[in-house]
Amino acid sequence: MSSSKHSSELRRLALSVLQPGFVGTEAPDWILRDIGDGLASVVLFSRNIVSTEQVARLTAQLRAENPDLIVAIDEEAGDVTRIESATGSSRPGNFALGTVDDPALTEAVAADLGRQLRAAGVSLDYAPSADVNSNPDNPIIGVRSFGSDPEVVSRHTTAWIRGLQSSGVAACAKHFPGHGDVAVDSHHDLPAYPAGRDEIAAQALPPFRAAVAAGVRAVMSGHLLVPAYDPDLPATLSRRILHGLLRDELGFDGLVVSDAIEMGAVTRRYGIDGATVKAVAAGVDAVCVGGESAEEATVALLVKALTAAVTGGELAEERLAGAADRVREFARWSAGLRAAGAAQDATGDGIGHVAARRAVRLTGAARAALPLTAAPHVVELAPVTNMAIGKETPWGVAGPLAERLPGTTSVRVRGQELEEGTVALESCALEPAVGRPLVIVARDAARHDWMSRAVTGLTAARPDAIVVEMGLPGAATAAAQIFTHGASAASGAAAAEVLTDTSAR
């Protein structure tokens, strides 16, 4: 093969192992050109989405260049939604489903989501999160997990994969080997999971074993250090973890996708180009890039880095070609899966609301205080959301409660406002609630000191206040509490129903 032909082939191989994002609701010219040159995948985020119909037009435009193109999306439902980022998810997230603990319900919710994604032309969903949330202070997983019990997480991971793939959309179990017991957000720096191998085998790995048994064909690696397997390299860059553990021990033979390669956990040490090369060398087949770095120049940089690594001997050409083969194989399989789901493009049947309502739990005092018959004042305490959630999607109880009780008033308070003294709880929360019911909405109060203090202060002044906790339940902060186990739009609507509906008691 001539030098120019070899260079062209290397570029095609390098393009085929990237899964880039891009900006806009129509495909930019550079993405279309790269697809023609060998790019086999793209990933969609909120910035690409207006409606299901618009996304369907976008994916059709992309697939005009390659009918088997993998179109991925990071859509977990619940708190992490892209397809419904403008409105909030109409389905509850994993933690709510795990709380109900009805695998048939989880399967139905995932199938409903799959029908929507397939109608939009999506073929791969970066879900479910198979992480066991064994550390309640984990800054990145929380309600994205089905729970803290490996058995619960395993059976719902299985149900989610089965439901999603029944509708023609491929699932992707994440974040291998388990991101549930860390104390650092990998978007910013490298977290560590210091457990021994026996603990990892008992706590973190069962859901991934269940995912493989359920027929998952894609697994996403996590950017975390697991010293029991590799004391030096994070999982995404570790052959010991991706090959020795995932492929050899768990028997997975499908597509290994990296978590977003621009995340600080790997780029702070290796740069985005160095991390990409090390990931592919370690066993990653498809490199997700573009959540934050969605430019043509980034793709060009990574293509250059991969081809240079091959010519310089840092990356074996056989490994790059093997990764490209797995991408092509997955593309063919997922295209067939998508075609098989064509008859299931029916609209949803309200299963998201049913699931969210079943996840709501009340204390006895809350039951005694309901239903609300007068329009309340609602105080929503809003934390800073992590980068996995992305821009803040609509959430809370005030909106749906106002629809049910006209005259409802509300205010949303953020921790920075309290700490800087730019807002006073008395004037925005207590004064408007004089003579009216007070509803306090929290989101992971146990994880945010400012929020916990605010709830304590408000309920001390108003012992009759009802607290709605939309994150992980912590210690009791009020006599009357409602727990939704997630902050999706569906969960907010379910809470409003419970607050106002006599039959919901």
URZI-V497494 format. One record per backbone hydrogen bond with DSSP energy under -0.5 kcal/mol. NH is the residue of the N-H (numbers start at 0). CO is the residue of the C=O. E is the energy in kcal/mol with one decimal. If there is no record, write none. Layout:
BEGIN
[[NH CO E] [NH CO E]]
END
This chain:
BEGIN
[[5 1 -2.6] [6 2 -2.4] [7 3 -2.2] [8 4 -2.4] [9 5 -2.6] [10 6 -2.1] [11 7 -2.0] [12 8 -2.5] [13 9 -2.7] [14 10 -2.7] [15 11 -1.9] [16 12 -0.9] [16 13 -0.8] [17 14 -1.5] [18 286 -3.3] [19 40 -0.7] [20 288 -1.4] [30 27 -0.5] [31 27 -1.7] [32 28 -2.6] [33 29 -2.4] [34 30 -2.4] [35 31 -2.0] [36 32 -1.4] [37 33 -0.5] [37 34 -1.2] [38 33 -3.0] [39 14 -0.5] [40 17 -0.5] [41 69 -2.2] [42 19 -2.2] [43 71 -2.7] [47 44 -2.1] [48 45 -2.0] [49 50 -0.5] [54 50 -2.3] [55 51 -2.1] [56 52 -1.8] [57 53 -2.2] [58 54 -3.1] [59 55 -1.9] [60 56 -2.0] [61 57 -2.2] [62 58 -2.6] [63 59 -1.0] [64 61 -1.4] [65 61 -0.6] [68 65 -2.1] [69 39 -2.6] [70 68 -0.6] [71 41 -2.9] [71 69 -0.7] [72 123 -1.5] [73 43 -1.0] [74 72 -1.1] [75 73 -0.6] [75 79 -1.8] [76 79 -1.2] [77 90 -1.2] [79 76 -1.2] [80 78 -0.9] [84 81 -1.5] [86 83 -0.8] [87 83 -2.7] [88 77 -0.5] [94 142 -2.0] [96 92 -1.8] [97 93 -3.0] [98 94 -1.9] [99 95 -2.0] [100 96 -2.3] [101 96 -0.6] [104 101 -1.0] [105 101 -2.0] [106 102 -2.6] [107 103 -2.0] [108 104 -2.5] [109 105 -2.5] [110 106 -2.3] [111 107 -2.1] [112 108 -2.3] [113 109 -2.7] [114 110 -2.1] [115 111 -1.6] [116 112 -2.6] [117 113 -2.9] [118 114 -2.0] [119 115 -1.2] [120 117 -1.3] [121 116 -2.5] [122 70 -2.6] [123 70 -1.9] [124 169 -2.9] [125 72 -3.0] [126 124 -2.7] [129 127 -0.8] [129 173 -3.9] [132 130 -0.7] [132 146 -2.1] [133 131 -2.5] [134 179 -1.9] [135 133 -0.6] [137 134 -2.1] [143 140 -2.3] [144 141 -1.9] [149 147 -0.6] [152 148 -2.5] [153 149 -2.3] [154 150 -2.3] [155 151 -2.0] [156 152 -2.3] [157 153 -2.2] [158 154 -1.9] [159 155 -2.6] [160 156 -2.3] [161 157 -2.4] [162 158 -2.6] [163 159 -2.9] [164 160 -2.4] [165 161 -1.4] [166 162 -0.7] [166 163 -1.1] [167 164 -1.2] [168 163 -1.4] [169 122 -2.4] [171 126 -2.9] [172 217 -1.8] [173 127 -1.9] [175 219 -2.7] [177 174 -2.5] [185 183 -0.6] [187 184 -2.1] [188 184 -1.9] [190 188 -0.7] [190 222 -0.7] [192 224 -3.0] [193 191 -0.6] [199 195 -2.4] [200 196 -2.7] [201 197 -1.8] [202 198 -2.9] [203 199 -1.5] [204 199 -2.2] [207 204 -0.9] [208 204 -2.3] [209 205 -2.5] [210 206 -2.0] [211 207 -2.3] [212 208 -2.3] [213 209 -1.8] [214 211 -1.3] [215 210 -2.3] [218 254 -2.3] [219 172 -2.9] [220 256 -2.6] [221 175 -3.1] [223 221 -1.5] [224 190 -3.0] [225 229 -0.5] [228 225 -2.3] [229 225 -2.7] [234 223 -2.6] [235 221 -1.0] [236 233 -1.9] [237 234 -1.5] [238 236 -0.6] [241 237 -2.7] [242 238 -2.3] [243 238 -1.8] [244 239 -1.2] [245 240 -2.6] [246 241 -0.9] [247 242 -2.8] [248 243 -1.2] [249 244 -2.1] [250 246 -0.6] [251 245 -1.9] [254 216 -2.8] [256 218 -2.7] [256 254 -0.6] [257 285 -2.4] [258 220 -0.5] [260 287 -2.9] [262 259 -1.6] [263 186 -2.3] [264 185 -2.0] [265 262 -1.6] [266 262 -2.3] [267 263 -1.8] [268 265 -0.5] [269 265 -2.1] [270 266 -1.8] [273 269 -0.7] [274 270 -2.6] [275 271 -1.5] [276 272 -2.1] [277 273 -2.4] [278 274 -2.3] [279 275 -2.2] [280 276 -2.4] [281 277 -1.8] [282 278 -1.1] [282 279 -0.6] [283 278 -2.6] [284 255 -2.4] [285 255 -2.1] [286 16 -3.3] [287 285 -0.7] [288 18 -2.1] [293 291 -0.7] [297 294 -0.6] [298 294 -1.4] [299 295 -2.4] [300 296 -2.3] [301 297 -2.3] [302 298 -2.5] [303 299 -2.3] [304 300 -2.2] [305 301 -2.4] [306 302 -2.4] [307 303 -2.4] [308 304 -2.0] [309 305 -1.6] [310 306 -2.4] [311 307 -2.2] [312 309 -1.1] [313 308 -1.6] [314 308 -2.1] [319 315 -1.9] [320 316 -2.8] [321 317 -2.3] [322 318 -2.3] [323 319 -2.3] [324 320 -2.2] [325 321 -2.0] [326 322 -2.1] [327 323 -2.4] [328 324 -2.7] [329 325 -2.7] [330 326 -2.6] [331 327 -2.3] [332 328 -2.4] [333 329 -3.3] [334 330 -2.0] [335 331 -1.9] [336 332 -2.3] [337 333 -2.5] [338 334 -2.1] [339 335 -2.1] [340 336 -1.2] [341 338 -1.4] [343 340 -1.9] [344 341 -0.8] [353 349 -1.9] [354 350 -2.6] [355 351 -2.4] [356 352 -2.7] [357 353 -2.0] [358 354 -1.1] [359 355 -0.5] [359 356 -1.1] [360 482 -2.3] [362 480 -2.2] [364 478 -0.6] [366 362 -2.0] [367 363 -2.0] [368 364 -1.4] [369 365 -0.7] [369 366 -0.9] [371 498 -3.3] [376 436 -2.5] [377 408 -2.7] [378 438 -2.8] [379 377 -0.6] [379 410 -2.9] [380 378 -0.6] [380 440 -3.3] [381 379 -0.7] [381 412 -3.0] [382 380 -0.6] [384 382 -0.5] [388 385 -0.9] [389 385 -1.2] [393 84 -0.5] [400 396 -2.3] [401 397 -2.3] [402 398 -1.3] [403 399 -1.1] [404 400 -2.7] [407 404 -1.5] [408 375 -1.9] [410 377 -2.0] [412 379 -3.0] [412 410 -0.5] [414 381 -0.7] [416 413 -0.6] [417 413 -1.5] [418 414 -2.8] [419 415 -2.3] [420 417 -0.8] [421 416 -1.7] [422 416 -1.2] [427 423 -1.9] [428 424 -2.6] [429 424 -1.3] [430 425 -2.8] [432 429 -0.5] [433 430 -1.4] [435 432 -2.5] [438 376 -2.5] [439 465 -2.8] [440 378 -3.3] [440 438 -0.5] [441 439 -0.6] [441 467 -2.8] [446 443 -1.5] [447 443 -0.6] [447 444 -1.1] [448 446 -0.5] [451 444 -0.6] [451 447 -2.5] [452 448 -2.7] [453 449 -2.0] [454 450 -2.7] [455 451 -2.4] [456 452 -2.7] [457 453 -2.5] [458 454 -2.6] [459 455 -1.7] [460 456 -1.7] [461 457 -2.2] [464 461 -2.4] [465 437 -2.3] [466 464 -0.5] [466 479 -2.7] [467 439 -3.4] [467 465 -0.5] [468 466 -0.6] [468 481 -3.0] [469 441 -2.9] [469 467 -0.6] [479 464 -0.5] [480 478 -0.7] [481 466 -2.8] [482 360 -3.0] [483 468 -2.2] [484 468 -0.7] [489 88 -2.0] [491 487 -2.1] [492 488 -2.3] [493 489 -2.1] [494 490 -2.2] [495 491 -2.2] [496 492 -2.0] [497 493 -2.2] [498 494 -2.3] [499 495 -1.1] [499 496 -0.5] [500 496 -2.5] [501 499 -0.6] [503 500 -1.3] [504 501 -1.0]]
END
